[in-house]
Amino acid sequence: MRAVLRTVDRVLLGLVGLVLLALGGSVLAIGFGASAPSWWLHRGPHDVLLSAAERTRWRESGWWWPVVIAALAVLLLLALWWLVAVLRRRRLGEVLVDTGDGEGAALRGRALESVIAQEA
């Protein structure tokens, strides 16, 4: 299960990175004077992100801003959950060590950690 989550994490991170790189590169190229494709939202380097009509379009609708804030809050919580999952340090519970006589010994992870720290 852990390997699957690691793979999913890497794939998602790679896709997000590729999308952000493509969008950033496109914006940078258009800002430097490259012609924008026909489907692109903006026509040139001096075009604004949202026009006055687009900014005030939903002002009278009472549901608009609560929905926007809720969606952004959900995105923020998902991003924080992902960050905590990536940064969480998992400790080794125990290691089975072959003693050489056909038997095995269970070595606690903290004991192994302290011995390696002392040796280092």
C-alpha positions in Angstrom: 0.0 0.0 0.0 2.8 2.4 0.8 4.5 1.9 -2.6 1.1 2.6 -4.3 0.8 5.9 -2.3 4.3 6.8 -3.1 3.7 6.2 -6.8 0.4 8.2 -6.7 2.1 11.0 -4.8 4.9 11.2 -7.4 2.5 11.0 -10.4 0.3 13.8 -8.9 3.3 16.0 -8.1 4.7 15.4 -11.6 1.4 16.3 -13.3 0.9 19.4 -11.1 4.5 20.5 -11.9 4.0 19.9 -15.6 0.8 21.9 -15.7 2.3 24.8 -13.7 5.4 24.8 -15.9 3.3 24.9 -19.1 1.1 27.7 -17.8 4.0 29.7 -16.5 6.0 29.2 -19.7 3.0 30.2 -21.8 2.4 33.4 -19.7 6.1 34.3 -19.9 6.3 33.7 -23.6 3.2 35.9 -24.3 4.6 38.5 -21.9 7.7 38.7 -24.0 5.7 39.2 -27.2 5.0 35.7 -28.6 1.6 35.4 -30.3 -1.1 33.8 -28.2 -3.0 30.7 -29.5 -6.6 31.2 -30.5 -7.9 29.4 -27.3 -5.8 31.5 -25.0 -7.6 33.7 -22.5 -5.5 36.8 -23.0 -4.4 38.5 -26.2 -1.2 40.3 -25.2 1.2 41.4 -22.4 -1.1 44.3 -21.4 -4.3 42.3 -21.2 -5.8 42.1 -17.6 -6.6 38.8 -15.9 -10.2 39.8 -15.1 -12.1 42.6 -16.8 -14.4 44.9 -14.8 -17.4 43.0 -16.2 -16.0 39.6 -15.1 -15.1 40.9 -11.6 -18.5 42.3 -10.9 -20.6 39.6 -12.7 -21.7 37.7 -9.7 -21.8 40.5 -7.2 -25.6 40.5 -6.7 -25.7 36.7 -6.3 -25.6 35.9 -2.6 -24.3 32.3 -3.1 -21.2 33.2 -5.1 -18.7 34.3 -2.5 -19.6 31.6 0.0 -19.1 29.0 -2.7 -15.7 30.5 -3.7 -14.5 30.7 -0.1 -15.6 27.1 0.6 -13.9 25.8 -2.5 -10.7 27.6 -1.7 -10.9 26.4 1.9 -11.3 22.8 0.7 -8.3 23.2 -1.6 -6.2 24.6 1.2 -7.1 21.7 3.5 -6.3 19.2 0.8 -2.9 20.9 0.2 -2.1 20.9 3.9 -3.2 17.3 4.3 -0.9 16.4 1.4 2.0 18.4 2.9 1.6 16.7 6.3 1.5 13.3 4.7 4.7 14.0 2.7 6.6 15.5 5.6 5.4 13.0 8.3 8.4 11.0 9.5 7.6 7.3 9.9 9.7 5.5 12.4 10.8 1.9 12.0 9.1 -0.4 14.5 11.5 -3.3 14.5 14.0 -5.1 12.3 14.4 -8.8 12.1 18.1 -9.7 12.2 19.6 -13.0 11.2 21.9 -14.1 14.0 23.7 -16.7 11.9 22.6 -19.8 13.9 19.3 -20.3 12.2 17.5 -18.1 14.7 16.5 -14.5 14.4 16.4 -11.6 16.7 14.0 -8.7 16.7 15.7 -5.3 17.1 13.7 -2.3 18.1 13.8 0.6 15.7 14.7 3.1 18.4 17.5 1.0 19.7 19.0 0.7 16.2 18.5 4.5 15.7 20.4 5.3 18.9 23.3 2.9 18.0 23.6 4.4 14.5 23.5 7.9 16.0 26.3 7.1 18.5 28.4 5.5 15.8 28.0 8.5 13.5 
